[in-house]
Amino acid sequence: MASAAVRPRLASAWLVGAACAVLLGFSSVDASAQPATPPAGPFAVGKITINFTDNSRRITLAHRRRVPRQLQTVIRYPALGDPSRIDVRDAPAASVDGPFPLIVFAHGFDVTPDTYSRLMRAWAQAGYVVAAPTFPLTNANAPGGAKESDLVNQPKDVSFVISRLLARNTAGYGVLSGLINPNQIAVAGHSDGGSTALAVAYNRHYVDHRIRAAVILSGAEIPGVTGYSFPAPSPPLLATQGTADTSNIPASTRTYFRLAPQPKFLLYLLRAGHGPPYISQQPQLSIVEQVTIAFLDTYLKGLSEASSRMWSAAFAPGVATLSR
């Protein structure tokens, strides 16, 4: 990738949107999927780590040793207490304000979820449960080094983590019990993680119909994988792209974006590169935080005012533009 923290990938008006969402079955105001009173914020942020094991799929380590796929998952959630800039380990959940929508976030190549801590904390503060699995063979600490060839297996990792989180949600014990609204699930990801999320939401070979919205941060179609047909109904899409990104070039984002049905939105970050806008670069990161939250508030929480908030957040002459 453009920064040292994130390496390059392999080669390779609101009413209209809302009306299309209704036709596609992804209405932002579906009464059956929305709480009577959307949770307020900002919240304090709690954090836990859970190790999920997928015994149905295995990876090969040194000396041809085969082991189940292990997915260490960091989960941030709205917690009791005053909002702050730090996560509180094992903090009591703000259950009385829930249940909350779920975002499963996929990290980029040769990094870990911690790279995106600020962005994920902003989502949790806004009233979302945010789960970020560490992919076993593409993270910065993968045994023998990160292997991008395993990207094709990551979409199923995301679906597996969703299933395990929903099982915890109905278990009747633990901090996640009753905390997640199973009808309000989004996928998000950056770079190769964006490609992972794109496949989970829109590729017919991987599609998970529990997904109700997708946020793709400088991602693209997985190289060599077909099936990006955006099967109907498709979830609302927010894509972001730096215009100076040389790792995931703008044409890669335009390729899938033009295939997607409405509602869809494309946030261009002018003269921005590949990784920094989602990690630390300002004002780009703040714009990404605000636009993604407003998008998710519109299509997961069903907040009628959130669409105008999204457009306002993206109005940054010389820095960002938003289009459909």
Secondary structure, DSSP 8 states (H G I E B T S, - for coil): --BTTB-------HHHHHHHHHHHT--TT-TTTS-SS---S--EEEEEEEEEEEEEEEEE-GGG-EEEEEEEEEEEEEESS---SS-EET--B-GGG--EEEEEEE--TT--GGGGHHHHHHHHHTT-EEEEE--TTTSTT-TTS--GGGGGGHHHHHHHHHHHHHHHHTSSSSTTTTTEEEEEEEEEEETHHHHHHHHHHH-TTT--TTEEEEEEES----TT-------SS---EEEEEETT-SSS-HHHHHHHHTTS-SSEEEEEETT--SSGGGTT-TTHHHHHHHHHHHHHIIIII--TTHHHHHHHHH-BTTTEEEE-
